[in-house]
Amino acid sequence: MKALILDGAARGEDSLSRCATWLALEMENRGWDPVQVRLRDLKVGPCNGCFHCWTRTPGLCDQDDDGRELTRQLAQADALVLVTPVRYGGYGSLVKRSLERAVLPFLLPFFTEVHGEVHHPLRYGRKVRLGALGCLPKADPESESLFQKILQRNALNFHATNPPSAFLYGDQSQAEAQGRVAALAGALGGAE
């Protein structure tokens, strides 16, 4: 089973990229086929909100950049794990922009009920496990709570529930960080 790991570390956030690599190794040890994508190396423009990926070119964004490849990889993934700095309780800009571009073509323009709410059905009919690894300078319960709520709401777009998350802090030792990464990989489960 394929796991797509979106490494949202900006330039200069090399410790976060190392954690994405540790996560890939942990997931591989659990039977996954992880693909780590360093978003800072891609050219992904912002979503134009034109909905052509729903109407004119179903499943394909009008913009011919690396966002198309992200959608293709997401369509083949069984799990999506976001590795991101936490900004005001949300995802970092690289992850946020990439999700906006990759998820809309992944969905159909119709409506369905998901866990008692109205959402869009999955274009490819496959649920995707979702998880996230957030990085903060220090523990911040308010930001962490907001981050988890955003992750939970995004999980509904994948028709998933209870996405696991873990947080890393700037003052943690390498052993502590690796332990949290391993715990997240464990919470995502093994490949079936």
Phi, psi and omega in degrees: 000141185266136175243123178263119180251113178269109180274102184266020179290129176281171176303136181091353178255053185295330180294326177291320176297323176299320180294324176296322178293318176300319180298317178300317179294317179298318181291323176299320178296340180261013174095001179280159169253090186278142174237114180264123181247117176276103186298331181293343180268358183257159172254106181229109179283166178290154176295133179277347182069024183278342181062019176295333178293348175258325192251307185272320182228070188312123178082359183230121179291145176298329182284125181267079177219194184291349176299327178297318180293323177299316179297318179299316180293322178296321180297337180262355187271149173260341177216145176234123179238126181263127176244112192209147167292149178266122181241113179053038179084358181242189180284156171293162187299324181295318179290316182301310180297318181295320177295317180301323181279327186273328189280319184302312177294341180285343183251161175265155183281007181267183180237149176211165178265129178232114179051044176080008180234159179271124179220180178268142176289158179285131180298321186257004174069013182245127174286148180238128173291140181235139176209167181210147175240111182256146182239129179232153177298324177207168180303136181212089186305324180293313178296320180295318178297315179297318178302314181294324177293318178297316179299317179298317179294320178293328179299327179297330176295338178259007182060035181247162176228160174050057179290130179285151175218160176216155181236140175247149181234150183301334184262010180281151173283164178299319180297319178296316180298315180296325177296319179292322177297316179297320178297320177296315178300320178295320180293331177287342178085172178272162175290140183257000000 
